[in-house]
Amino acid sequence: MYVGTYTDADSEGIYLYDFNLKTGELTNKILAVKAINPSFITFSSDKKFMYSVGEVDNFEGAKSGFVNAYSVSKDEMLTFINKTSSNGAHPCHIQLNENNSKVVVSNYTGGTVSLHSISKNGEISQAVQIIDHNKGSKQSHTHSAQFFKNDLFIADLGLSCFSQYQIDNVHKKYQLKANYEVENNAGPRHFEISQKGKFIYVINELNSTISVLKKKKESYAFIQNITTLADGFDGKSFCADIHLSKDGQFLYGSNRGENSIVVFKINKISGELKKLQTISTNGDWPRNFTLTPNGNYLLVANQRSKNISVFSVNKKMGNLTFLHSVDSPTPACLLF
């Protein structure tokens, strides 16, 4: 498992751990590659290449961050290929399309989304398209973007909107198809798309909710907003990450402040959520979490307390059981 970090006094870049799929043990931490603020990392589908953001605002003298491309060697270490500007300050999310030909980068402070081509040797190009959400008086904070078939979806925390773009096959550029405004300035951050694209689950940072969208013909409509917090919690809390179980039956979200993971059961027909569990992350500020490839474990990156917590997953019921945690230097993103 790889760990993207914020490089403060404790961290030097992207780390690699051994994870035992039978016992849940996390051991043998090594530095896979030195990097500056690789706070979000992602693989190509064949896992031959890795891409990381460089979450800064001063790349080559411009108000921008950058993106690094790496090859993954047989011993799992990372070898630098190249880097390029993210065309906006503080890039915080990166994702590839299905055939690994494109990558999309979300720039939080810059309010832009930058699209790049990927060559067969893993090299990342300069931007082929920049989508700029800074058009009105409100400051855009694009927080994540994902490809889905011919569409590109963007969660914008600053504008509190969820946008759907569609590829123009003539000009090979993404054009805005629809903006879905999320109520109450909720601050959409990350999202998950169901396997066939029928439902989208958007986790909202600022009011600790999940918004459920259902596909209607070629667009989407909101069908539910549900809190991620436990009944009776009245402190400050800010949502972060969201993940579906592989079978699409359960949805998980992280709460920074309440410092918890929330578990929902999904109604497969309506797409609506029913809360099953809220469990402590045994750490402070769970920025990101991931499920293991076999779905038996869930691991949480607790950024402020600098530890990774490991939970077992009941795959039939969806609920989590805490196992243990290990110290880790300012973890921000976990990747198997």
C-alpha positions in Angstrom: 0.0 0.0 0.0 1.3 3.5 -0.9 0.8 6.5 1.2 0.7 10.1 -0.1 1.6 12.7 2.5 2.1 16.3 3.3 5.9 16.8 3.6 6.4 18.4 6.9 9.2 17.7 9.4 8.2 14.0 9.5 7.6 13.2 5.9 9.7 13.1 2.8 7.3 11.9 0.1 5.4 8.8 -0.9 5.8 5.8 1.4 5.3 2.1 0.8 4.0 -0.4 3.3 3.4 -4.2 3.3 -0.2 -5.1 4.1 -1.1 -8.6 5.2 -4.5 -9.5 3.7 -5.0 -12.3 6.2 -4.2 -10.5 9.5 -4.6 -6.8 8.6 -1.0 -6.0 9.7 0.7 -3.0 8.2 4.5 -3.3 8.3 7.8 -2.5 6.7 7.4 1.2 5.9 9.9 2.5 3.4 10.2 5.7 1.4 9.2 4.8 -2.2 10.2 8.2 -3.6 11.0 11.7 -2.4 8.4 14.3 -3.4 6.9 17.6 -2.2 3.3 17.4 -0.8 2.1 14.4 -2.8 -1.2 14.7 -1.0 -3.2 12.7 -3.5 -1.9 9.7 -5.6 -3.5 7.4 -8.2 -2.5 4.5 -10.4 -2.9 3.7 -14.1 -5.3 0.7 -14.4 -2.4 -1.7 -15.0 -0.5 -0.2 -12.0 2.6 0.3 -14.1 2.5 4.1 -13.5 1.6 6.4 -10.6 0.6 10.0 -10.7 0.7 12.4 -7.7 -0.2 16.0 -7.2 2.3 18.5 -5.8 0.0 20.5 -3.5 1.8 23.9 -3.6 1.1 27.4 -5.0 4.6 28.4 -6.3 5.6 26.0 -9.1 8.2 27.5 -11.3 7.4 31.0 -10.0 3.7 30.8 -11.0 0.7 30.6 -8.7 0.3 26.9 -9.5 1.0 23.4 -8.2 2.3 20.5 -10.3 1.8 16.8 -11.2 4.4 14.1 -11.1 4.5 11.0 -13.2 6.3 7.8 -11.9 6.9 4.3 -13.2 6.4 1.5 -10.7 9.4 -0.9 -10.7 9.3 -4.7 -9.9 10.3 -4.0 -6.3 7.4 -1.5 -6.0 9.7 1.5 -5.7 8.8 4.6 -7.8 11.0 6.1 -10.5 10.4 9.7 -11.6 9.4 10.2 -15.2 8.4 13.9 -15.5 6.4 16.7 -14.0 4.2 19.5 -15.4 2.2 22.4 -14.1 -1.3 21.7 -12.8 -2.4 25.2 -14.0 -3.8 26.2 -10.6 -2.7 26.5 -7.0 -2.9 23.6 -4.5 -3.9 20.6 -6.7 -5.7 18.2 -4.3 -7.1 15.4 -6.5 -6.0 13.5 -9.6 -7.6 10.7 -11.7 -7.1 8.8 -15.0 -9.7 7.8 -17.5 -10.4 4.1 -18.2 -7.9 3.6 -21.0 -5.1 5.6 -19.2 -4.9 8.2 -22.0 -6.0 11.2 -20.0 -5.6 12.5 -16.5 -7.7 15.2 -14.7 -6.3 17.4 -11.9 -8.4 19.5 -9.5 -6.8 22.7 -8.2 -8.4 23.7 -4.9 -7.2 27.2 -4.4 -6.9 27.9 -8.2 -10.5 26.9 -8.9 -9.4 25.2 -12.1 -9.5 21.7 -13.5 -6.6 20.7 -15.8 -6.7 17.9 -18.3 -3.6 16.2 -19.6 -2.7 13.5 -22.1 -0.7 10.4 -21.0 1.8 8.7 -23.4 2.4 5.0 -23.6 5.6 5.4 -21.5 3.6 7.1 -18.7 4.8 10.6 -19.4 2.3 13.4 -18.6 1.8 16.2 -21.1 1.2 19.8 -20.6 -2.5 20.7 -20.3 -4.6 20.0 -23.3 -7.6 21.7 -21.7 -8.1 23.9 -18.6 -11.6 24.3 -17.2 -11.8 27.5 -15.1 -14.8 27.8 -12.7 -13.8 31.4 -11.6 -16.4 33.3 -13.5 -18.6 35.0 -10.9 -18.0 36.8 -7.6 -17.7 33.5 -5.6 -14.3 31.8 -5.4 -14.2 28.4 -6.9 -12.6 25.5 -5.1 -12.6 22.5 -7.3 -12.0 19.5 -5.1 -12.3 16.4 -7.2 -13.1 15.3 -10.8 -13.8 11.9 -12.3 -14.3 10.5 -15.8 -17.3 8.3 -16.5 -17.7 7.1 -20.0 -18.0 10.2 -22.2 -18.6 12.5 -19.2 -16.5 14.3 -16.7 -17.9 15.2 -13.3 -16.5 17.9 -11.1 -17.2 18.7 -7.4 -16.7 22.4 -6.6 -16.7 23.1 -2.9 -16.4 26.9 -3.3 -19.3 27.3 -5.7 -21.3 24.5 -3.9 -22.1 22.9 -7.3 -21.6 19.5 -8.9 -21.0 19.8 -12.7 -21.4 17.4 -15.6 -19.3 17.9 -18.7 -19.5 15.9 -21.9 -16.8 15.4 -24.5 -17.2 17.2 -27.8 -16.1 14.5 -30.3 -15.3 17.1 -33.0 -13.0 19.3 -30.9 -12.1 16.7 -28.3 -12.8 19.2 -25.5 -15.2 18.8 -22.6 -18.2 21.1 -22.7 -20.5 22.0 -19.8 -23.7 19.9 -19.9 -25.3 20.7 -16.5 -24.6 22.3 -13.2 -26.3 20.8 -10.1 -26.4 23.3 -7.3 -26.0 21.6 -3.9 -28.2 23.3 -1.3 -27.2 25.2 1.8 -23.6 25.9 0.5 -22.9 22.3 1.5 -19.5 22.3 -0.1 -19.2 19.1 -2.3 -15.8 17.6 -1.9 -15.5 14.0 -3.2 -18.0 11.6 -4.9 -18.6 8.1 -5.9 -20.5 6.9 -9.0 -22.4 3.6 -9.0 -21.2 0.9 -11.4 -23.6 1.7 -14.2 -23.8 5.5 -13.4 -27.4 5.3 -12.2 -26.6 7.0 -8.8 -23.9 9.5 -7.7 -23.1 10.0 -4.0 -21.5 13.4 -3.2 -20.0 14.0 0.2 -20.3 17.6 1.4 -17.5 19.0 3.5 -19.2 22.1 5.0 -22.5 20.7 6.4 -21.5 17.1 6.9 -24.0 15.5 4.5 -24.2 13.2 1.5 -26.3 14.2 -1.4 -27.6 11.4 -3.6 -28.3 12.1 -7.3 -30.3 9.7 -9.6 -29.9 9.5 -13.3 -32.9 10.7 -15.3 -32.4 10.3 -19.0 -29.1 12.0 -19.7 -29.0 14.2 -16.6 -29.3 13.8 -12.8 -31.7 15.0 -10.0 -31.2 15.1 -6.3 -33.2 12.5 -4.4 -31.7 12.6 -0.8 -29.6 14.6 1.6 -28.5 12.7 4.7 -26.2 13.7 7.6 -22.9 11.8 8.1 -22.8 12.7 11.8 -23.9 10.6 14.8 -27.2 11.7 16.5 -26.4 14.2 19.3 -23.0 15.3 17.9 -22.9 19.1 18.1 -19.2 20.0 17.6 -17.6 21.2 14.4 -16.9 18.6 11.8 -16.0 18.6 8.1 -16.5 15.6 5.7 -13.6 14.4 3.6 -13.6 11.1 1.7 -16.2 8.7 0.4 -16.1 5.1 -1.0 -18.5 2.4 -2.2 -18.1 -1.2 -1.4 -17.2 -3.3 -4.4 -20.6 -5.0 -4.5 -22.3 -1.5 -4.3 -24.3 -2.4 -1.2 -22.6 -0.1 1.3 -21.2 3.4 1.3 -18.5 4.8 3.7 -17.7 8.4 4.5 -15.1 10.2 6.8 -15.8 13.0 9.3 -13.0 15.3 10.4 -13.9 16.7 13.8 -16.2 14.0 14.9 -13.2 11.8 13.7 -15.3 9.0 12.5 -16.2 6.7 9.6 -20.0 6.5 8.9 -21.5 3.4 7.2 -24.6 3.5 5.1 -26.7 0.7 3.6 -27.8 1.4 0.0 -31.2 0.6 -1.3 -30.4 -0.9 -4.6 -33.7 0.1 -6.2 -34.1 3.7 -5.0 -30.4 4.4 -4.4 -31.3 6.0 -1.0 -29.1 5.6 2.1 -29.8 4.3 5.6 -27.2 4.9 8.3 -25.9 1.7 9.9 -22.9 2.8 12.0 -20.6 5.6 13.1 -17.3 4.4 14.5 -14.2 6.4 15.8 -11.2 6.5 13.5 -8.9 6.2 16.6 -7.1 9.3 15.3 -7.5 12.9 14.4 -8.6 14.4 11.1 -9.4 11.4 8.8 -8.6 13.0 5.5 -8.7 9.9 3.3 -9.5 6.2 3.6 -9.5 3.1 1.3 -10.9 -0.4 1.2 -8.5 -3.2 0.4 -8.8 -4.9 -3.0 -10.5 -8.0 -1.4 -12.9 -5.7 0.6 -12.0 -7.3 3.9 -10.4 -4.2 5.5 -10.8 -0.5 5.6 -7.8 1.8 6.3 -7.9 5.4 7.4 -5.3 8.1 7.1 -5.5 10.3 10.2 -3.7 13.4 9.1 -3.2 15.4 12.3 -2.5 12.5 14.7 -0.2 11.0 12.0 -1.5 7.4 12.2 -3.2 4.9 9.9 -6.1 2.9 11.5 -7.1 -0.5 10.3 -10.6 -1.9 10.5 -12.0 -5.2 9.5 -15.2 -5.1 7.3 -18.2 -7.4 7.7 -18.9 -7.8 4.0 -22.5 -9.1 4.6 -23.5 -6.4 7.1 -21.2 -3.5 6.1 -20.1 -2.6 9.6 -16.6 -2.0 10.8 -14.5 -3.3 13.7 -11.3 -1.5 14.8 -8.2 -3.7 14.8 -5.1 -1.5 15.4 -3.3 1.6 14.2 0.3 2.4 13.2 2.2 5.7 13.2 2.6 7.2 9.8 4.1 10.6 8.7 1.3 13.0 8.0 -0.8 10.6 5.9 -3.1 12.2 3.3 -4.0 9.5 0.7 -3.9 5.6 0.8 -3.6 3.5 -2.4 -3.5 -0.2 -3.0 
